[in-house]
Amino acid sequence: MTVATLQAFLPELVLLLGALGLFVVCLGEGRGRRARAVASGVALLAVGASAVSLTQSGVLFDGTYRVDAFSQLLKVVLAFGYLLVMLVSRRLPAIRGEIQPEYYLLLDLSVSGLVMLVSCVDLITLVVALELAAFPLYLMVPMRLEAHGQKSQMEGAIKYVMFGIAANGVMLFGMSYLFGLTGTTSLPLLFPRLQPLMHSPLALVGLAMTFCGLYYKLAVFPFHFWTPDVYQGAANETASLIASLPKVGAVAVLIRLVSLSAPDNPPLVLFMTVLACASMFYGNLIALQQTDFKRLLGFSGIAHAGYALIGFVTLDRAGYSAALYYIVGYAFMVLACFTVICHVAPDGENLSLEQLGGLHRRSPLLALTLLVGVFALAGIPPFVGFMGKFNLLVAALGRGHLWLVIIAMVNAAIGVYYYLSVVREACLREAPERAPIVLPWSSRLLCVLLIAAIVVLGVAPGRFLDSVATSVACVNAAPSMAPAALVAGGAR
């Protein structure tokens, strides 16, 4: 294996070697502190490695794994998200002390799966990466401490596993249909062969079933049932991971799949439109009734998955770029909200909206972080949420989907109501005197990074949008035969 091959595969190598190091640490003494230090170091190294390998391209493993501008940009986003999640998971008060090292090991493995997922261009490697990203999360949810006899973490874990297994089973069944129709598992070969058969019932059913595993990750209706219960039952730090990075990976794989379709595909457009509308209405209307902050974020996450699907209805690069930009911004927005949850509830308990009362007095920085995150989720300018929705609606309108744009605007107006109720509790309602919240330097750094990301991506999105558009344009381009491709195998 040459230096060029190692550089192309550097982010994955760093994360996998980090998992091996964490496994060794889990066997020794003083495990908790050492594991946290190792995981933080791996996150920093992963950011550096993904930046170093940003310009690499080629194919690996006989064409089943593609390193291109699209995957490398997303690896930077996922590595940076991993670092932010590590800053959120500074103390892990709700995780049993004796298993905290294993928690960091599972966290690293899950991020490793997501990093591999964005480079998979074969159904087989796609399934392997999805499972590597999912199974650690299944184990992380029930790690939460049992408080006051409540076992919501067990209920959430069971629902998460059962729905996950069911969605993956349906996805594999659909993949078997696609393989039977086309005779290949390679995505660049599969979809062109599928185009002449696209109007056959077997092709439509196979394609719809194949998308199930990704819709489950994205929490799209009707694959959403696990979301609020898992958010509520999992530890706050675990919920912050589940709510952010897996959604970026799911959108990335959807772009790889849907972009291979013909630009004129009415059945696929209808399918995506129905799911987008159902997700937006269901998520927003149920979120209106929530008093638990994490459940509110869970239902709103279903609505935001519907917004992201608007980009796929267009079946063009402008829509795919808008969807990817939106979901990256959403990851930062929801991490900002979970940062506040983790610090306002320092013992790891769930947080009701009433407990946010007086936050502007207890910690102005946390109140500002919450304000920026919630305003961005509501789509209020000048934050990334507004610019993300604007790009999605412009892309959809450009393809003639006027009614879908109107429905999305109505849902955005509904969302503003419950998001502003969070702001009212935190910044306008006076509450009984509570102790001020003292933030360590790492938490202050985290708040500043999240605020900066949300504001900069909203105010000056041009450079990032250009990078996203360029990377999306490379999704289906023929891979360059870089040294990495020559050593590891050519296209299949």
N, C-alpha and C positions, 0 to 999 in steps of 0.2 A: 504494500500500500504506500503510495507516494505522499509527499508533503501536501500536494494539491488536493488529494482525496481526503486527507485528514482535515484540512482547512474547510472543505465543503461540509464535512460531517461534524465540525467542531462543537456546535451547540449541543447536539445529541450526545457526543462523547463526554462533554463536561457534566451533563446532567446524569448520565448513566454511571460514570465514575464517582460522581457525588453520591449517588444512591448506594454504590458499593461501600464508599467510605462511611456513610451513615449506618449501613448494616453492621460494619465492624464496630462503630462507636456504640451501637445498641447492645453489644455483648460485654462492654467494659463497665468500670465504676465511674461515678460522677457523670452519668449518661445524659441527663437532661441538659445541663449547661453546655456540655461539649456538642451535643447534637444540634442545639440551637446555633452555636457558633459555626459549625460545619455547614449547616443548611444556609445560613446567611452568606457565608463565603461562596458557596456554590451558586447562589442566586446572583451575586456580584460577578462571579466568573462567567456565568451564563450570559449576562448582559454584554460583557466584553467580547465573549466568543461569538455571539450573534452579530455584533457590530463588525468584527473582523471578517466574518464570512459573508457579509452582506452582498458582495459583488460576485460570489461564486455561482456557477451554474453547471449543469450536467445531469446525468442519470446514473443511478446506483442500483445494484442488485438486479441486474438483468432487466432494467427498465421499469421496475415496480416502484421505484422511489426517485422522485425528481427534485433536484435542487435548482430553483429558479428564483427570479426576482420576487415572485409572489410569496413563495414559502419563506424566503429569507427575511422579507419585511415582517411577516407575521411572527417569525421566531424572535425578532427584536421586541415586538409588542408583548409576546408571551413571556419572554425572559424578564422584561421590565415589570410586567404584571406579577410575576413570581416574586420579584424583589419587594414590590408593594405589599403583597400578601404576607411576606415574612415580617415586614414592619408592622403590619396589623397584628400578626400573631406573636407579639413580643413576649407575652407572659403566659398565655394559655390557662387562665384561671379556671375554666370549666372542663379542662381535660385532666384526667387522673394523672398524678405525678409520675407513677411508675411506668406509664405507657407514653409519656410525652416524646421520648426519643423515637419510638415507632411512628408517632404522628408525623414528625418531620420527614421520616423515611417515606411514608406513604404520600405525603405532599410532593416530595421530589419525584416520585415515580409517576404520579398523576400528571405533573407538568411535563415530564419526559414523554408520556404518551401523546399529549396535546402537541408538543413540538414535532413529533414524528408524524402526527396525523396530517398536518398541513402540507407535507411533502408526498403523501401517498397518492399514487395514480393507478392503483390496482385494487380490485375488490378484496383480495386476500389480505394485503398489507393494511388496507383500510380497516378491516374488521379487527386485526391484531392491535393496531394503534388505538382504536376506539375502546377495546377491552382494557388495554393497559392504562388508559386515561380514566376509565370508569371504576374498575374494581377497587383501587385505593380509596376512592370517595365513598364507596359502599361501606368500607371498614371505618372510615373516619367519622361518619355520622354517629354510630353508637358509642364512640369513645367518650362522649360527654358524661360528666358526673351526674349522678342521680340526685336531684335537689328536692327536698320536701316531699319525697315519695312520688314525684312525677316521673313518668317513663315515656315522655313524648319523644325522646331521642330514639327509643326502640321502635315506637310506632312509625316514626319518620324513616328509620333505616329499613324496616320491613317493606314499607311502601316504595322506597327508593329502589331496593333490590328487585322486588317483584315486578314493578313497572319497567325497570331497566331490562330485566331478563325477557319480559314479554315483548318489549319494543325491539330488542336485538333478535329475538326469534322471528318476529315478523319481517325484520330487515333481511335476515339470512334467507328466509323463504322467498322474498322478492328477488334477491340476488340470484337464487337458483333459477328463477324464471328468465332473468336477463341472460344468464350464462347459457341456458338451454336455447334461447332464441338466437344468440349471436355467436356462441362457441368460443368466447374469450372472456377473461376477467380484467383485461387491460382497459382502462377508461378511454384512452385516445382511440382505441379500436372498437370498443363496445358501442358507443353512441352513434358513430357513423353507420354501423351495421344495423342499428336499431331504428334509424330514421324511416326507412321504407315500411317498417312494421308498426310505426307509432300509433296508428289508428286502430290497431287490433286490440281486443279486450285483454289478451294475455300480456302485451307490452305495457298497456296502461296500468294494469293491476300490479305487474312486477315493478314498475317504476315507482308507483305510489307506496308500495310496501317497502321498497329499498330506502325511501326517504324517512321511514318511521324512526329509525335509530337516531337520525340527525334532528328530527323534529322533537324527539324526546329530550335531547341535550338542550335544545333551544327553548323548550317548554312551550311549544306551539299547541294550541287547541287542536284536537282533543287528547294530546299526549302530555297534558299539563298537570294531571291530578296529583302528582307527587309534590309539586313545587311548594305550596304554602306550608304543608305539613313538614317537609324536610327543612325548609328555612326555619320554622319555629322549633323543631326538635333538635337540630344540629347546634353545636356550639357556635357562638357568633363568628369566630374566626373561620370555622369550616364553612359556614353559610356564605361568608364573603368570597371564598374561593369558588364555591358551586355557582354563585350568582354571576360571576364575571368571566373567568378565563375559558371554561368549557363552551360558552356561547360564541366566543371568538373562533374557536376551533370548528364548531358546527357550521357557522356561516362560511368559513373558508372552504370546507368540504362541499357544501351546497353550491358554492361558486364553481368549484372544479366540475361538479356533476351537471348543473343546469346550463353552464356556459357551453357545454358540448352539444346542447340541443339546437335544433334549427331555429332561426329567429322568428319563424311563423309556426307556432305550435299551440293552437287554441285549447286543446284539452289540458295541457300543462298550465297555461295561463289561468284557465277557469279554476283548476285545482288550487293553485297558489292564491288566487283572489279570495276564494271562499274561506280558506284557512286564515288568511290575513284578517279579513273582516270579523270572523268568529273570535279570533284571539284578541283583537282590539276591544270589541264590545264586552266579551266575557271578563277579561282582565280588569278593565276600567270600572265596569259596573259593580263587580264584587269588591274591588278595592275601596269603593266609597263607604262600605260598612265596617272596615277594619279599624280596630283600636290597638292591635299589636303591631309595632313598627316593622318587624320582620315579615309578618304575614302580608302587610300592606306592600312591602317591596316584592314579595313573592307574586302577588296578583298583578302588580304593575309590571313585573318582568314578563308575564304572559302577554300583556298589551304591547310591550316594547318588541317582543318577538314578532308580533303581527306587523308593527311598523317596519321592521327589518325585511319582512317578506315582500313588502311593496316593491323593493328594489329588484326582486327576482321576477315579478310579474312583467317587467319591461323586456326581459330576455335580450338585453344589450349591455354593453360595457358600462355605460353611464349608470344604469341601475345597479349593477354588481358593485361598482366603485362606491356608490352612495350607501349601499347596504353594509359594506365592509367598514367604511368610515363611521357609519352610525353605530355599529356594534362595538367598535374600538372605543368610541366616545362613551357608550353606555357602560363599558367595563370600568372606566375611570369614575363615572358618575355614581355607580352603585358602590364602588369601593369607598368613595367619600362618605356615603351614608353609613356603611358598616364600620368605618373608622370611628364615627361618632358613637355608634351603638356600643362598640367595644370599650370606649372610655367612659361613657356615661353609666354603663353597667359594669363596673370593674370586677365584680364577682362572677361575671359570666351569665347572669340571669337574662331572661327575655325582657325587652324594653317596651313598655306601653307608651303611647303618645303623651299621656299626662306626665310621665316621668321626665319628659323633655322640658317641662316648665322651668323658666328662669335660667335656661342654659346660657343666654347672653351675658348673665352676671357671673355664672360659675366659671365659664371659660369662653372668652370672646373668640379665640381662634377656632375652637370646636364649633361654635355657633356660626362663624363665617364659613367653615368647611361644609356644614350642613346646609346653610343657605345656598351656597354655590351649587352643591350637588343636587338639591331638590329643585332649584330653579332650572337647572340644566335638564333634569328629568322631565320637568313640565314643559320644556321647549320654549323657555323665555330667553330672548336675546340679552346679552351677546354671547351666551355660552354655547358649548358644542352641541347640546341637545337641540337647540333651535336650528343651527346650521345643518345638523344631520337630517332633521325632518324636512327642512327646506330642500335639500338636495334630493331626498327621496321623492318628494311631491313633484318637483320639477321634472325628474326623470320619468315618473309615471304620467304626468300631464303631456310630456313630449311624445308619448306613445298612445295618447288618446284615452287614457283611463280616468276620465273626468269624475265619474261616480266614486271610484275608489279614492280619489283625492278628497272629495267632499266628505266621505265617511271617515277618512283619517283625520280631517280637520275637526269634525264633530267629536271624535274620540279624544283628540288633543285638548279640546275645551273641557271635556269631562274630567280628564286627568288633572287639569289645573286646580280643580276644586279640592281634591284630597291632598295634593301636594302642598297647597297653600295652608291647609289645616295643620300640616306639620310645622310650617314656618310660624303660624300663629301661636302654636304651643311653645315653641322654642324661643321665640324672640319677642312676643307681645304679651303672653300671659305671665303674670307674677305668680310664683309658687312659694310654699313655705320655705324658710331659709334652709339651704343645704350647703354643705361644705364646698369651697371652691375646688375645681379639678386642676391638679398640678400635672402638667404634661412633661415627660422626659424629652430630651433633645431628639431622640429618634421619632417620637410621635409628632413633635413640632415639624420635623423635616418631612414626615409623611404628609401632614396636612398641607404644607407649602407645595410639595410636589403635585398633589392631587388638584389643588386650586389652580396652580400654574398650568397643568395639562388641560383642565376643563376650559379655562379662559383662553389660553393660547390657541387651542384647536378650534375654538369658536370665533375668536376675533381675527386670527390670521391663519386660516386653514389651507391657504393656497399651496404651500410646499408639500404638506402632508397629503393633500388631495391629489397633487400631481404624482407623488410617489405611489399612492394607491392605484391611480388610473394606469400608470406605467406597469405596475406589477400585475394588475388584472389583465392587461393586454398580453402579458407573457404566459397566461395560464395555459392556453392551447397552442402556443407557438412551438415549433419543433425545437427540442432542447439542443443547445450548442454542444458540440462534442469536445468538452473541456477535458483536461487530463483526468479529472475524477470520473468522467463517463467512460473514457477509454480503459481505465484500470478496472472499474467495477462492473463493466458490462454495457453493451449497447442497448438501444431501444428494442423492446420486445415486439 
